[in-house]
Amino acid sequence: MEREARPVSPGLKWRPRKHAPDVPVWIARSAAVKAGYTPKSVKLTYLADDPAALIKRCERLQSEMLLWCGGNASPVAVYNGTIGKLIDAYQTHPQSTYAALKPSARHPYDIYARKLKAHIGQRRVDAITASNVREWFKVWSHQGTKIPAGRMAFTVLKAAVTFGKGERMEGCVVLKSILDDIELPTAKRRQHAPTAKQIIAARSAANTSGHPLRALCYALQFETTLRQWDVIGQWLPLSDPRPSTLIAYGEKWIGPTWARVDDKLILRLTPGKTEATTEATVTLDLRVCPMVMEELRKVPHSARTGPLIVNETTGLPYRHLTFRDAWRADAKAAGIPRAIWNRDLRAGGNTEASKGGAGKEDRAKVGGHSEIINAKVYDRDVLEAHRRVMRKRLKHRKNDAGT
């Protein structure tokens, strides 16, 4: 990588090599090493050509080091009154709300924190006015054409300021009050809901490209209405406390395996969104899902081990960006509008169920919605709800195809 294009992050150094590109290495602070902290350094050669992932890994390593050092005071101590240093403190203090975020939720925070630091990092917290923030929002939202992006930037800024207020950091009390009074435009809810015909086309494109497990993934997302990460899993930092038998890319993978599917093709899992709250478990009968069954027939029983969905190119579960690009390629080949995202497959399945007349409570049980888990819902209840929903969906699908 050219020197001018090299990413910059706390602890990141580039070690020169003879007759070869320099190697990125994260190096712990000398004071921490003297106090006994390990690792002293981490080679990040495998991320040399992925600047975003390299920065994310370095920030995580830096955060872990500060946490080990007992950083209750150190992140705040370096605060100099600017937005940039406030965000740094927010992201490295072990007691901030950022530290409690799940890795999947932390990812967008990392992205927008970097954008905020680049845009307004040098601005003094005690000099910011409501007019400043409204003008910045226009930039963050691309003059109102991307409201969700603008709101996410505002959310990260407000989270950092709220943290600063709690730590009595200069200027944060007043700025928090200003941010509380600002009303932002609301984005329209996404209305995209792919149809069964579009999912069939996407599956065909995936199979044609030599990725039948991706076709299985689309079928599962659409016919079970599981969220994307509940089908392909997630790559998380090694520091994540949950156990994993699969480590690669300097991270660990957590997600559904074939062991979740029993000999009667019943799939049981706890969606990631309810794992830390209601622990609601969904129970799904794959035998009543024709698209899923069609793709399952292509998977030999001898291959039904390990992660449920893997990238046939690497033999490992998909990383988020790789899967996003793969969906985009399959959708393009299938003639699906670019405005339809992979996460819309869940909405497509729910829309088909609603049009088919499936009851709201049954759809909520199948989707693992927390609002119906306040009362105890038994495994059998969810299984029967899924069967009822699929009967309604298939009847509607058949009628829709005949029109």
FENLIN-V166559 format. One record per backbone hydrogen bond with DSSP energy under -1.0 kcal/mol. CO is the residue of the C=O (numbers start at 1). NH is the residue of the N-H. If there is no record, write none. Layout:
CO&NH  CO&NH
This chain:
3&6  9&12  11&27  13&25  15&23  17&20  23&15  24&44  25&13  26&42  29&33  30&34  31&35  32&37  33&36  40&28  42&26  44&47  45&48  47&50  50&54  51&55  52&56  53&57  54&58  55&59  56&60  57&61  58&62  59&63  60&64  61&65  62&66  63&67  64&68  65&69  66&71  67&70  70&72  71&75  73&77  74&78  76&79  81&125  82&86  83&87  84&88  85&89  86&90  87&91  88&92  89&93  93&96  98&101  102&106  103&107  106&110  107&111  108&112  109&113  110&114  111&115  112&116  113&117  114&118  115&119  116&120  117&121  120&123  121&84  123&83  124&127  125&128  129&133  130&134  131&135  132&136  133&137  134&138  135&139  136&140  137&141  138&143  139&142  141&146  142&145  146&150  147&151  148&152  149&153  150&154  151&155  152&156  153&157  154&158  155&159  156&160  157&161  158&162  159&163  160&164  161&165  162&166  163&167  164&169  165&168  169&172  171&175  172&176  173&177  174&178  175&179  176&180  177&181  195&199  196&200  197&201  198&202  199&203  200&204  201&205  202&206  203&207  204&208  205&209  206&211  207&210  211&215  212&216  213&217  214&218  215&219  216&220  217&221  218&222  219&223  220&224  228&231  228&232  229&233  234&254  236&252  237&240  246&253  248&251  251&248  252&236  254&234  256&308  257&260  258&261  260&268  262&265  265&286  266&262  267&284  269&282  271&274  274&279  282&269  284&267  285&288  286&289  289&293  290&294  291&295  292&296  293&297  295&298  296&299  300&303  301&304  303&305  306&258  311&315  316&311  319&323  320&324  321&325  322&326  323&327  324&328  325&329  326&330  327&331  328&332  329&333  330&334  331&336  332&335  337&340  341&344  342&345  344&348  345&349  346&350  347&351  348&352  349&353  350&354  351&355  352&356  353&358  354&357  359&363  360&364  361&365  362&366  363&367  364&369  369&372  370&373  378&382  379&383  380&384  381&385  382&386  383&387  384&388  385&389  386&390  387&391  388&392  389&393  390&394  391&395  392&396  393&397  394&398  395&399  396&400  397&401  398&402
